[in-house]
Amino acid sequence: MQQLQTGLEAIAHQTDQTHFLHVVELFAALKEEFRTTKINQLNRKSEIIPQIEKAVFDFNGVLLKLTIEDDSSIDTWVESLDLKENHVLALGKYRGGVDEGKVAKLFSRLSPEVLHATIDLKAGKVTGFFSQILVRVSITAGTLKQLDADQVAARFYHEVGHVMAYFEYFKALTIFNINLMSALDEFTHAENPTYRLQIVNDFKKSSKLSLANGDVVAENGSTEEFLAVVLSEAARNPRFALGSDVYDERSWEAASDQYVSRIGGGRALAIAIHRGYSSGWSSSYQNLFTYGLSQTFSFFAHLAMFTASFGVLTLLYVWLTGNPYRNSYDDPVQRITRIRNDTMAALKNPRIPTAHVKRILEDLDAIDKARNEGKDREGWYKYLATLVSSSVREQRRLLLDQKQLEYLANNDLSRHAAQFKLMSE
């Protein structure tokens, strides 16, 4: 599985911005529809929503259903893949689930056309049965009402970007499960220890797991013990080789942001994120006095809770919130900085048209303006957790190291070179 690590060139730049601009026009028309149509009627009778769905499918092969939610907040989301709806593997007698012991045989009976599917992460496109999986994307009424059309389109395409990661993960998980069930089936019926060891070693190669106790299981272990060894190691392994799973969730989110940037929506996404955070209670957009006041209130409120409950409520709070650095998103300014860097990376291509260069430089100026209005801060709870927990300190170090590497890899030389080239023309 290709690793969607942040800071890498996971998705190629689209030099032609026609598609994104077309989707922006469609969302502008949808906003006009929204002003004169009730939400339930909009979802049933809109002339624009089907056009948006078709535009996405024609562009990247993703089959989706767009729904407007009756919610005044600014929010968008994509639901987990529903394989029971409009998908060849869930049709007919297979609807409602398949017995685990028969999954491998099911795949072996399906035709090559059914099994054929591709995921092009560079281009952000899918084909084959991935294009038959229905994906549901929701946009709140508040998003349509409060954000400009280009910002709505950018938020929408952030969710579409998640689909690429979902498909990639689904592909790897499906292959892993098929290989595992085939190995378990062979292992169950194998009596020769040498053949059982060969089954274990073949699965080690296909799964890239070490299976430290695999030889012991092969000699005298049961099928259940073989399964336990596999699952216990698979559960411990992070998806990415960063020494921790902290950056995994951030990677999925950052890859979706990158997807938007690479199709030409970086500026709109950055401003949408800025508007969302600055209108809320984010510490990154509080002035120093407000930030200090809110942190002081929070500290003494937790102290009072700790004292009144003899520490029980505080321990419960710590247990529920977990590691303070285990966030799905980067802090606002850091996230906008990532989008800025992804947008600026297009300037590394010396063959892009001059008009495109000018537009990117204008986008960078707008993104910098939004970025400079905030400042990421760490609250008292993060400082306390870092002080008392070695694992939190280690994970914080990993995050800081990653950010430093990204800073070194994303300097402004390409931007300055582009500005100088325009001046000399």
Helices and strands as residue ranges (DSSP letters): H 18-36, H 39-45, H 49-60, E 64-69, E 76-78, G 88-90, G 92-94, G 100-102, H 103-109, H 112-115, E 117-120, E 125-128, G 129-132, E 135-140, H 141-146, H 149-189, H 193-207, H 214-220, H 223-236, H 246-260, I 261-265, H 266-278, G 283-285, H 288-308, H 312-321, H 332-344, G 345-348, H 354-372, H 380-388, H 390-409, H 413-424
